[in-house]
Amino acid sequence: MTQAPRRAPSLETIGMSKTFGTLQALTDVSIKIASGSFHALLGENGAGKSTLVKCIMGFYQPSSGAILVDGAEADLGTPARAAALGLGMVYQHFTLVPSLTGAENLVISRADVGAVINWRAETRRLDAFMATMPFSVPLDVPTGQLAAGQKQKLEILKQLYLGRRFLILDEPTSVLTPDEAHDVLGLLRAMTVAGDLTVLMISHKFHEVTAFADEVSVLRKGVFVGTGKTTDLSAADMASMMIGDATLAVMDHRASVATEAEPTLLMQAITAPDRTGLKTISIANLAVRPGEIVGIAGIAGNGQKELLEILAGQRPMVSGTIRVQGGTYSATREDARHHHVRFIPEEPLQNACAPRMSVAENLALHIFDVDKNGKNILWLDRARIKQHARTLIEAFKVKTASLASPITALSGGNVQRAVLARELTGEVDLLIVANPCFGLDFSAVAEIRARIMQARNAGTAVLLISEDLDELFELSDRILVMSSGEIVFETPIGTADVSIIGSHMAGHH
């Protein structure tokens, strides 16, 4: 072990500012995190959360201000100095070496490990360390074989093994099932209550913040705007602190689903290879009716991307049939246009845009080769393309410097708005959406979800693939669970139980 276990430190930033050239990323931020507390850091994208924790961890040097650890000013000029004071960070994505066992990952993470390792002695040390921990993970199997929850626990164990007693967690549950998330955060919460650990968690999930954190601090546009105990703050209070005077989009009242209606989308007996080519995607029966949102839940890598690719014509089927509005659908551009099928894929800049083309050209991808009556044309009508873009930009509040700007110059939220504008304009009978709000601001999330609900209420059938269970519960009329390439569970939203859904996501069916 590199360090003897120490009590959980307190941490305070005083007047911290950070500039990058002319950009003021943080301005005079003062936050206090008590020893043995579970503290949440909230804020929209660009609010300064990542900059703040990178200053704390020694990756960035603050332009001004100070950091106190246990009341004494600390020089955290490098990550090694932060580590020496017991500060550690658990990242959103795993940093383990998949081919190595848990024990090997822990031992090689130490700075003092030699070129030749005495594994008998190291095993004795690890056994003694694990005996002091409130949870265990198998250390004798390759970490690539562990479930996501076990990997996250191992990431935490690695920090504790290295003597870190102040942990920064960056969206720690984004890869976990609900049960795994509750388990991991509950264990960390217990360690803070016992005084063995201090936690600073970056999160956008209000229910997790309310359930596990003692206090929250909120940043907005690089400025500290407030703090408070979670027992005194509602989700609406926290949202208000995050967005200030901005007005959040509100979803329409949910219209009832015509359950007797013929499905807009019907997939039957579908089989296709997965991304590795080693497994088979098998969809026995999937139907979406007009004016219905069917949500697909599942841990990443269980066939959701392949399902989207089949519907988009990017993955050939081995067998099965797809019907849209009763007609055979072969996922060509002509088919999609004829049946009014639209797509909003994950990471739209890469998957739904031509990045170097202009905003106006990207907004015209459905109409550039036809006239107002849908007849094919030979020459581009640039005046019509520009007017079409102006109309969509105004209606969907897309912020762009110019119609001629390359779409890659837009922020993530504005790329998403632009794709929404293009895909939701005109007749839309079937909308296929994947993780539409991933990585977006709180206000952008509210607006995008409201737009999807508007389309549903206008009669569009929506297939929503999302790894965010909160999103699925908010939007869906029915939820299906995918595991190992198959749909293994279905529930109407009125009787949906998050623990049962989570169990099926984890493969316990």
C-alpha positions in Angstrom: 0.0 0.0 0.0 1.3 3.4 -0.8 -0.5 5.2 2.0 -2.0 4.3 5.4 -5.7 4.8 5.5 -6.6 8.3 6.7 -9.7 9.9 7.9 -11.9 11.6 5.3 -10.5 15.1 4.5 -12.5 18.3 4.1 -12.0 20.5 1.1 -12.7 24.1 0.3 -12.1 26.3 -2.7 -11.7 30.0 -2.0 -12.2 32.6 -4.8 -11.1 30.1 -7.5 -11.0 31.5 -11.1 -9.7 30.0 -14.3 -9.3 31.5 -17.7 -8.4 29.9 -21.0 -7.2 32.8 -23.2 -10.2 35.1 -23.4 -12.6 32.5 -22.0 -13.5 32.9 -18.3 -14.3 29.3 -17.3 -14.6 29.9 -13.5 -15.1 33.2 -11.7 -14.5 33.5 -7.9 -15.9 30.1 -7.0 -15.9 29.3 -3.3 -17.3 25.9 -2.2 -16.9 24.1 1.1 -17.2 20.3 1.4 -17.2 19.0 4.9 -15.3 16.0 6.1 -17.4 12.8 5.8 -20.1 14.5 3.7 -21.7 13.4 0.4 -21.8 16.6 -1.7 -23.3 16.9 -5.2 -22.1 19.4 -7.8 -24.8 20.5 -10.3 -24.7 22.7 -13.4 -25.5 22.6 -17.1 -22.9 21.9 -19.8 -20.4 24.6 -19.8 -21.2 25.7 -16.2 -17.6 25.0 -15.1 -18.0 21.7 -13.2 -15.3 19.8 -15.1 -12.9 22.8 -14.9 -13.5 23.0 -11.1 -12.7 19.4 -10.4 -9.7 19.4 -12.8 -8.3 22.3 -10.7 -8.9 20.4 -7.5 -7.2 17.3 -9.0 -4.2 19.2 -10.2 -4.9 18.8 -13.9 -5.4 22.5 -14.3 -3.8 25.4 -12.5 -6.3 28.0 -11.2 -5.7 31.5 -12.5 -6.4 32.8 -8.9 -7.7 31.5 -5.7 -6.8 28.8 -3.2 -7.7 25.3 -2.2 -7.8 24.2 1.5 -7.5 20.5 2.4 -8.4 19.9 6.1 -8.2 23.7 6.7 -4.6 24.1 5.4 -3.8 25.7 2.0 -2.7 23.0 -0.4 -0.4 23.2 -3.4 -2.2 20.9 -5.9 -0.1 21.7 -8.9 -0.1 18.2 -10.2 -2.3 15.1 -10.0 0.5 13.4 -7.9 0.3 16.1 -5.3 -3.5 15.8 -5.1 -3.2 12.1 -4.8 -0.6 12.5 -1.9 -3.2 14.5 0.0 -5.8 11.7 -0.4 -7.8 13.1 -3.4 -9.0 10.7 -6.0 -11.4 10.7 -9.0 -13.7 8.0 -10.4 -14.4 8.8 -14.0 -17.6 8.3 -16.1 -15.9 5.6 -18.2 -13.9 2.7 -16.9 -10.1 3.0 -16.7 -9.4 -0.7 -15.9 -7.4 -2.9 -18.2 -10.0 -5.5 -19.3 -7.5 -8.4 -19.9 -6.0 -8.1 -16.4 -7.6 -9.4 -13.2 -8.9 -7.1 -10.5 -5.9 -7.9 -8.4 -3.5 -7.1 -11.2 -5.3 -3.8 -12.0 -5.1 -2.8 -8.3 -1.4 -3.6 -7.9 -0.2 -2.0 -11.1 -2.0 1.2 -10.2 0.5 1.9 -7.4 3.3 4.3 -8.1 5.8 2.2 -6.0 5.2 -1.2 -7.7 8.5 -2.8 -8.8 9.5 -4.4 -12.1 9.2 -7.8 -10.4 6.1 -8.4 -8.3 6.0 -10.7 -5.4 2.4 -12.0 -5.9 2.3 -14.0 -2.7 3.0 -10.9 -0.7 0.7 -8.7 -2.8 -2.1 -11.3 -2.4 -1.7 -11.2 1.4 -1.9 -7.3 1.3 -4.9 -7.4 -0.9 -6.7 -9.9 1.3 -6.0 -7.7 4.4 -7.2 -4.6 2.5 -10.4 -6.2 1.2 -11.2 -7.4 4.8 -11.6 -3.7 5.7 -13.9 -2.8 2.8 -17.7 -2.7 3.1 -18.1 -4.4 -0.3 -16.2 -7.0 -2.3 -15.4 -7.7 -6.0 -13.9 -10.9 -7.4 -10.2 -10.1 -7.9 -9.2 -13.3 -9.6 -11.0 -12.9 -12.9 -10.3 -10.6 -15.9 -12.1 -7.3 -15.4 -13.5 -7.5 -18.9 -15.7 -10.3 -17.6 -17.2 -8.3 -14.7 -20.6 -6.7 -14.8 -20.7 -2.9 -15.0 -21.6 -2.5 -11.3 -18.7 -4.7 -10.3 -16.3 -2.7 -12.5 -17.5 0.6 -10.9 -17.0 -0.9 -7.5 -13.5 -1.9 -8.5 -12.8 1.6 -9.7 -13.8 2.8 -6.3 -11.8 0.1 -4.5 -8.7 1.1 -6.6 -9.0 4.7 -5.2 -9.4 3.5 -1.6 -6.5 1.0 -2.1 -4.3 3.9 -3.1 -5.2 5.7 0.1 -7.7 8.2 -1.4 -10.3 9.3 1.1 -11.8 12.3 -0.9 -13.4 10.9 -4.0 -14.8 12.9 -7.0 -17.4 10.9 -8.9 -18.1 12.1 -12.5 -21.6 10.8 -13.5 -20.8 7.5 -11.7 -24.1 5.7 -12.6 -24.3 6.4 -16.3 -23.3 2.8 -17.1 -25.2 1.1 -14.3 -28.6 -0.5 -13.9 -30.9 1.1 -11.3 -30.1 -1.6 -8.8 -26.4 -1.4 -9.4 -26.6 2.4 -9.1 -28.5 2.2 -5.8 -26.0 -0.4 -4.5 -22.9 1.5 -5.4 -24.1 4.9 -4.2 -25.6 3.4 -1.0 -22.2 1.8 -0.1 -20.4 5.1 -0.7 -23.1 6.9 1.4 -22.5 4.5 4.2 -18.8 5.1 4.1 -19.4 8.9 4.4 -21.7 8.4 7.3 -19.0 6.4 9.0 -16.5 9.2 8.4 -14.3 7.0 6.2 -14.8 9.0 3.0 -15.8 12.4 1.6 -17.6 12.4 -1.8 -18.1 15.1 -4.4 -20.4 13.8 -7.1 -21.1 15.4 -10.4 -24.6 14.3 -11.5 -27.7 15.3 -13.5 -30.0 12.8 -11.9 -32.0 14.7 -9.3 -33.4 11.5 -7.7 -29.9 10.2 -7.0 -28.8 13.6 -5.6 -31.8 13.8 -3.3 -31.5 10.1 -2.2 -27.7 10.1 -1.4 -26.3 13.6 -1.1 -26.3 15.7 2.1 -25.7 19.0 0.2 -25.6 20.4 -3.3 -23.6 23.3 -4.8 -24.6 24.8 -8.1 -22.5 26.5 -10.8 -24.0 28.5 -13.6 -21.8 30.0 -16.4 -18.7 29.5 -14.3 -20.1 31.3 -11.2 -21.1 29.7 -7.9 -24.9 30.5 -7.5 -25.8 28.7 -4.3 -25.7 25.7 -2.0 -28.1 24.0 0.3 -29.1 20.8 2.0 -30.9 18.3 -0.1 -33.6 18.0 2.6 -34.5 21.7 2.0 -34.4 21.7 -1.9 -36.8 20.2 -4.4 -35.9 19.1 -7.9 -37.6 22.3 -9.1 -35.4 24.4 -6.7 -32.2 22.8 -8.0 -33.3 23.2 -11.7 -34.1 26.8 -11.1 -30.6 27.4 -9.6 -29.0 25.7 -12.6 -30.9 27.6 -15.4 -31.6 31.0 -13.7 -34.3 33.0 -15.4 -34.5 30.7 -18.5 -37.9 29.2 -19.2 -38.0 25.4 -19.4 -40.1 23.8 -22.1 -43.2 22.0 -20.7 -44.5 18.8 -22.2 -48.0 18.7 -23.5 -50.7 16.8 -21.7 -50.4 13.1 -22.8 -53.1 12.1 -25.3 -54.5 8.6 -25.0 -53.2 5.8 -27.2 -55.6 4.2 -29.7 -54.8 0.6 -28.6 -57.0 -0.9 -31.3 -55.2 1.0 -34.1 -53.1 -1.0 -36.6 -49.4 -0.7 -35.8 -47.4 2.0 -37.7 -44.3 -0.1 -37.2 -44.3 -3.9 -37.0 -41.1 -6.0 -36.8 -41.5 -9.8 -36.9 -39.0 -12.7 -36.6 -36.0 -10.4 -37.2 -32.5 -11.9 -37.0 -29.3 -10.1 -37.8 -25.6 -10.3 -36.6 -24.5 -8.0 -33.8 -21.6 -5.6 -34.1 -19.0 -8.3 -33.2 -20.5 -10.8 -35.7 -20.4 -13.4 -32.9 -23.9 -13.0 -31.6 -27.4 -12.7 -33.1 -29.9 -10.0 -32.7 -33.4 -11.6 -32.5 -36.6 -9.5 -32.4 -39.6 -11.8 -32.3 -42.3 -9.1 -32.4 -42.1 -5.3 -31.9 -45.1 -3.0 -32.7 -45.5 0.7 -32.3 -49.0 2.3 -32.8 -49.9 5.8 -34.0 -49.6 8.3 -31.2 -47.6 5.9 -29.0 -44.0 6.1 -27.6 -42.5 2.7 -27.1 -39.3 2.9 -25.0 -36.4 0.4 -25.4 -34.4 0.1 -22.2 -31.1 -1.8 -21.8 -27.5 -1.6 -20.8 -25.3 -0.4 -23.7 -24.2 -3.2 -25.9 -27.3 -5.4 -25.7 -28.5 -4.9 -29.3 -30.1 -1.5 -29.2 -27.7 0.1 -31.7 -28.1 -2.9 -34.0 -31.9 -2.5 -33.8 -31.6 1.1 -34.9 -29.2 0.2 -37.7 -31.7 -2.4 -39.0 -34.4 0.2 -39.2 -32.0 2.7 -40.8 -30.9 0.3 -43.5 -27.3 0.2 -42.1 -27.4 -3.5 -41.0 -28.7 -6.2 -43.2 -31.2 -8.7 -41.8 -30.7 -12.4 -42.1 -34.4 -13.1 -41.8 -37.7 -11.4 -40.8 -40.0 -8.7 -42.0 -40.5 -5.0 -41.3 -43.8 -3.3 -42.1 -44.6 0.4 -41.9 -48.3 1.4 -42.2 -49.0 -2.1 -43.5 -46.6 -2.0 -46.3 -43.2 -3.7 -46.7 -40.4 -1.5 -45.5 -36.8 -2.2 -46.8 -35.2 0.8 -45.1 -34.1 2.7 -48.2 -34.3 6.5 -48.5 -37.2 6.1 -50.9 -39.0 3.8 -48.4 -38.4 6.3 -45.6 -39.7 9.2 -47.7 -42.8 7.2 -48.9 -43.7 6.0 -45.4 -42.7 9.3 -43.7 -40.1 7.7 -41.4 -37.6 9.9 -39.7 -34.5 9.3 -37.6 -32.8 11.0 -34.7 -29.7 8.8 -34.0 -27.3 9.0 -31.1 -24.5 11.5 -31.7 -26.3 13.3 -34.5 -23.2 15.3 -35.7 -21.5 12.0 -36.7 -24.6 10.0 -37.6 -27.2 12.4 -39.0 -25.2 15.3 -40.4 -22.6 16.2 -43.1 -20.3 18.0 -40.6 -18.5 20.2 -43.2 -21.7 21.2 -45.0 -23.5 24.3 -43.9 -26.4 24.5 -41.4 -28.8 25.4 -44.3 -27.6 22.4 -46.4 -28.0 20.0 -43.5 -31.5 21.2 -42.8 -32.4 20.6 -46.5 -31.3 17.0 -46.7 -34.9 15.8 -47.0 -36.0 18.4 -49.6 -33.0 19.4 -51.7 -33.8 17.0 -54.6 -37.6 17.5 -54.8 -39.9 20.5 -55.3 -42.8 21.7 -53.1 -45.0 19.0 -54.6 -42.5 16.2 -54.0 -41.5 15.9 -57.7 -37.8 15.2 -58.5 -35.8 18.2 -59.6 -32.4 18.4 -61.4 -31.1 21.7 -60.0 -30.7 23.0 -56.5 -33.1 25.8 -55.5 -30.7 27.6 -53.2 -33.2 30.4 -52.4 -35.7 27.8 -51.2 -33.0 26.0 -49.2 -32.1 29.2 -47.4 -35.8 30.1 -46.7 -36.5 26.5 -45.5 -33.5 26.9 -43.1 -34.6 30.3 -41.8 -38.1 28.9 -41.0 -36.7 25.8 -39.1 -34.0 27.8 -37.2 -36.7 30.2 -36.0 -39.2 27.6 -35.1 -36.7 25.4 -33.2 -34.5 28.1 -31.7 -31.3 26.9 -33.3 -28.5 29.2 -32.4 -26.0 29.7 -35.3 -23.8 32.5 -36.4 -24.9 32.1 -40.0 -26.9 29.8 -42.3 -23.6 29.3 -44.1 -21.7 28.1 -41.0 -20.6 24.5 -41.1 -22.9 22.5 -38.8 -19.9 21.2 -36.9 -19.4 24.8 -35.5 -22.7 24.5 -33.5 -22.9 23.4 -29.9 -24.2 19.9 -29.1 -27.6 21.2 -28.1 -27.9 23.2 -31.2 -26.9 20.3 -33.5 -29.6 18.3 -31.8 -32.1 21.1 -32.3 -31.2 21.3 -36.0 -31.6 17.6 -36.5 -34.9 17.7 -34.6 -36.1 20.6 -36.8 -35.2 18.7 -40.0 -36.7 15.4 -38.8 -39.9 16.7 -37.3 -40.8 19.1 -40.1 -43.4 17.8 -42.7 -45.3 14.6 -42.4 -43.9 12.2 -39.8 -45.6 8.9 -39.2 -42.8 7.0 -37.6 -40.0 8.6 -35.5 -37.0 6.5 -34.4 -34.9 8.2 -31.7 -31.8 7.0 -29.9 -30.5 8.7 -26.7 -31.7 12.1 -27.9 -30.6 14.0 -24.8 -27.2 12.4 -24.0 -24.8 15.0 -22.8 -27.1 17.9 -23.3 -28.1 20.8 -21.0 -31.0 20.6 -18.6 -32.9 23.2 -20.6 -32.1 21.5 -24.0 -33.3 18.2 -22.5 -36.6 19.7 -21.5 -37.1 21.2 -25.0 -36.2 18.0 -26.9 -38.5 15.8 -24.7 -41.3 18.3 -25.2 -40.9 18.2 -29.0 -41.0 14.4 -29.0 -44.2 14.5 -27.0 -45.7 17.0 -29.4 -45.0 14.6 -32.3 -46.5 11.7 -30.4 -49.7 13.7 -29.5 -50.0 14.6 -33.2 -50.2 10.9 -34.1 -46.6 10.0 -34.8 -45.5 6.5 -33.7 -42.2 6.9 -31.7 -39.6 4.2 -31.0 -37.4 5.7 -28.3 -34.1 3.9 -27.6 -32.5 5.3 -24.4 -30.1 4.3 -21.7 -31.6 6.9 -19.4 -34.4 5.2 -17.4 -35.7 8.6 -16.2 -36.2 9.6 -19.8 -38.0 6.4 -20.6 -40.3 6.7 -17.6 -41.1 10.4 -18.5 -41.9 9.8 -22.2 -42.9 6.2 -22.8 -46.3 4.6 -23.0 -44.8 1.2 -22.9 -41.3 0.0 -22.0 -39.5 -3.0 -23.6 -36.2 -4.3 -22.2 -33.4 -5.6 -24.5 -30.9 -8.0 -23.1 -28.4 -10.1 -25.1 -29.9 -9.0 -28.4 -33.5 -9.9 -27.5 -36.6 -8.2 -26.1 -37.0 -10.0 -22.8 -39.7 -7.9 -21.0 -42.5 -5.6 -21.7 -44.6 -3.4 -19.4 -47.1 -0.6 -19.8 -45.9 2.6 -18.1 -48.7 2.7 -15.6 -47.5 -0.5 -13.9 -43.8 -0.2 -14.7 -41.5 -1.1 -11.8 -37.9 0.2 -12.0 -36.4 -2.6 -10.0 -38.1 -5.3 -12.2 -36.9 -3.4 -15.3 -33.4 -3.2 -13.9 -33.4 -6.9 -13.1 -34.2 -7.7 -16.7 -31.6 -5.3 -18.0 -29.0 -7.1 -15.9 -30.1 -10.4 -17.5 -32.0 -11.9 -14.6 -35.0 -13.2 -16.5 
